[in-house]
Amino acid sequence: MADVGTRKVYENDDVVLWEFFLEPGENTKLHTHTRDYVFYVVEGSTLKVFDAEGNDVGEFPLATGQVMALQLHGEELAVEGVEGIAVPATHTAQNIGDTPYKEFMVELKRPRSGTG
């Protein structure tokens, strides 16, 4: 399965820092998130997410400066603090906006306190 970001920037016992970049119209490879993570949007755009079978999961407009935390619950990623928004842990994404998309993503290698 593909990496969860474009380029691994840093890794230690606690975290992995990824740079993630998509040109307009570009797709990620199919990948699976196996950890909770937080990302910071450096250059915003709109991403469309597809599950492993290619089914459209939804469009996600992501603004420059936005921060999102996602928690892994079984086979789904839930957006922390937002009810009803979840995406499959295994998915692809496409930049459907007119501008490049860039984020920095931090994968948490150890469970957060109180989460098992």
C-alpha positions as CSV (number, residue, x, y, z in Angstrom):
1,M,0.0,0.0,0.0
2,A,1.2,3.5,-0.7
3,D,2.6,6.0,1.8
4,V,0.0,8.3,3.4
5,G,1.9,11.4,2.3
6,T,4.0,12.6,-0.6
7,R,7.3,12.7,1.3
8,K,8.3,11.6,4.8
9,V,10.0,14.6,6.4
10,Y,10.8,13.3,9.9
11,E,10.2,10.3,12.1
12,N,10.9,9.3,15.7
13,D,9.4,7.0,18.3
14,D,6.3,9.2,18.7
15,V,5.4,10.8,15.4
16,V,5.9,10.7,11.6
17,L,5.8,14.1,9.8
18,W,4.6,13.9,6.2
19,E,4.5,16.6,3.5
20,F,1.4,16.0,1.2
21,F,1.1,17.8,-2.1
22,L,-1.4,17.4,-5.0
23,E,-1.6,19.5,-8.2
24,P,-5.0,20.3,-9.6
25,G,-6.5,17.1,-11.1
26,E,-3.9,14.9,-9.5
27,N,-4.8,11.8,-7.5
28,T,-3.1,10.0,-4.6
29,K,-2.4,6.3,-4.8
30,L,-4.7,4.0,-2.8
31,H,-3.4,4.1,0.8
32,T,-4.5,3.1,4.3
33,H,-4.2,5.2,7.4
34,T,-3.3,3.0,10.4
35,R,-2.8,5.8,13.0
36,D,-4.6,8.9,14.3
37,Y,-3.2,12.1,12.7
38,V,-3.4,15.8,12.6
39,F,-2.8,18.0,9.5
40,Y,-2.2,21.7,8.8
41,V,-3.2,23.1,5.4
42,V,-0.4,25.2,3.9
43,E,-2.1,25.8,0.5
44,G,-5.9,25.1,0.4
45,S,-8.0,23.5,-2.3
46,T,-10.9,21.0,-2.6
47,L,-10.2,17.3,-2.3
48,K,-12.6,14.6,-3.4
49,V,-12.2,11.3,-1.6
50,F,-12.9,7.8,-3.0
51,D,-13.0,4.5,-1.1
52,A,-11.0,1.4,-2.1
53,E,-13.6,0.4,-4.7
54,G,-13.6,3.9,-6.3
55,N,-16.9,5.1,-4.8
56,D,-17.2,8.8,-4.2
57,V,-17.1,9.5,-0.5
58,G,-17.4,13.3,-0.7
59,E,-15.8,16.6,-1.4
60,F,-13.8,18.4,1.3
61,P,-12.9,22.1,0.8
62,L,-9.8,22.7,2.9
63,A,-8.7,26.3,3.5
64,T,-5.2,27.6,3.9
65,G,-4.4,27.6,7.7
66,Q,-7.0,25.0,8.6
67,V,-6.1,22.3,11.1
68,M,-7.9,19.0,11.3
69,A,-7.5,16.0,13.6
70,L,-8.7,12.6,12.5
71,Q,-9.1,9.6,14.8
72,L,-9.0,6.0,13.5
73,H,-12.0,4.0,14.6
74,G,-11.7,0.5,13.0
75,E,-11.9,1.0,9.3
76,E,-13.0,4.7,9.4
77,L,-11.4,8.0,10.2
78,A,-13.6,10.4,12.1
79,V,-13.0,14.1,12.1
80,E,-12.4,15.1,15.7
81,G,-15.1,17.5,17.0
82,V,-17.4,17.1,13.9
83,E,-20.4,14.7,14.1
84,G,-21.2,12.6,11.1
85,I,-18.1,13.1,9.0
86,A,-16.0,10.0,8.5
87,V,-14.0,8.6,5.6
88,P,-12.7,5.1,5.0
89,A,-9.2,4.5,6.4
90,T,-8.3,3.0,2.9
91,H,-8.9,5.6,0.2
92,T,-7.6,7.8,-2.6
93,A,-8.0,11.6,-2.9
94,Q,-8.1,13.9,-5.9
95,N,-7.5,17.6,-6.0
96,I,-10.6,18.9,-7.8
97,G,-9.7,22.6,-7.1
98,D,-8.0,25.0,-9.4
99,T,-4.9,25.5,-7.2
100,P,-2.2,23.2,-5.8
101,Y,-2.9,21.6,-2.4
102,K,-0.3,21.2,0.3
103,E,-0.4,20.1,3.9
104,F,1.8,18.8,6.6
105,M,0.5,15.7,8.4
106,V,1.6,14.4,11.7
107,E,0.9,10.7,12.4
108,L,0.7,9.8,16.1
109,K,2.6,6.5,16.6
110,R,1.4,6.1,20.2
111,P,-2.2,6.1,21.4
112,R,-3.2,9.4,23.0
113,S,-3.9,9.3,26.8
114,G,-7.2,7.7,27.5
115,T,-7.7,6.3,24.0
116,G,-6.3,2.8,24.5
